[in-house]
Amino acid sequence: MALQDYNKKRKFDETSEPKGATKKSKSKLIFVVQRHAASRLHYDFRLEMDGVLKSWAVPKGPSLNPEDKRLAMMVEDHPYDYKDFEGNIPEGNYGAGQVEIWDSGTYEPLDETSKLSDENELLKELKSGSLKFTLHGKKLKGEFALIKMKNAENNAWLLIKHKDKFAKEEYDAEENVAKSSTVSKFLEEKKSPKNVKKKP
């Protein structure tokens, strides 16, 4: 019942988010990063595993700078079809706000010597609290690690870029957002004064 928590939190008669169902890619495992303007702007980092998207909320967004150790809070599993979700989650619903896809692609475990399948190797690493993988995205490329923090909250992890040819000395996810971003437009509209009373 990996998607039980996801389904419990959502009112599917009000939100266009996909209903929780397990599904798998036909070939390579996929990943997706969604930019999400909810009560606070954050990035949702999702890795396909075991028919669902294992998910982490990354407040500052992923980085290509190995010096940046990004806090990543593990949240409930999301359905595979969430990989394509973009749009508005209405007020009064869990995660209310605007969602857009910031990056997506395929990925595989870093350990090439493992005798396990890619998916089983990743599930083993997830359980051990140390995931190491290679991303093939449009923005995120190369080797990364997700490390579970010790002596912290159970769901607190760190997302770290390895030093490789794709690493950068400085990187800000917010500086790599499309000009046509619906999330940026949503945030601008929230800032604009509403129902301002005109002076008589």
Secondary structure, DSSP 8 states (H G I E B T S, - for coil): -TTHHHHHT--TTT--S--------SSS-EEEEEEEESSSEEEEEEEEETTEEEEEEETT---S-TT-EEEEEEEEEEEGGGGG--EEE-TTSTT-EEEEEEEEEEEEES-SS-SS-HHHHHHHHHHHTEEEEEEEESS-EEEEEEEE-TTS-TTEEEEEE-SSTT--S---GGGG--TT-HHHHHHHHHHS--S-----
